Amino acid sequence: MLPWAVAMSRGTRNRASVGWINFLLGWTVIGWIVALVMATAG
């Protein structure tokens, strides 16, 4: 859940999307990377 925590601490607009992607696809490496990129880019 690190990408979601990053999104929450940075106050990104898409933190709900990051949370869902991390929850549903975070067990895959690609899903985790996508969520982390979304958390830092938004």
N, C-alpha and C positions, 0 to 999 in steps of 0.2 A: 504493500500500500504506500510505498515511498512516493510514486508519482502523484498520488492524490494528496499526500501531505505537502508536497512541494507546491501543488496548485493552490491549496488552502493558505499556505503561508505567504505566497506571492499575491493572492487575491485575484487570480485570473477569472475571467468571465465564464469560461467553460469548465469550471471545476466539477460540475455534476457529470458532464460527459467524460471527463478524465476518470472520475470515480467508477463509472459504469464500465468503461473500457478496461480499466485495471481490474475490476472485479470479475468481469466475464472472460477477458483474454490475458490477464496478467500472469497466468501460469505458463504462457508461451513467451519465449524471448522476444519475438517480434511484437506481440501485443504489449509487453512491458515497455519496450523501447518507444513504441507509438504513443503510449500514455505519457511517458516521460517527456517526449518532444512536445506534445500538446500542452503539458503543464508548464514548460519553460517558455514556449512560444506565445502563449495567450496572455 
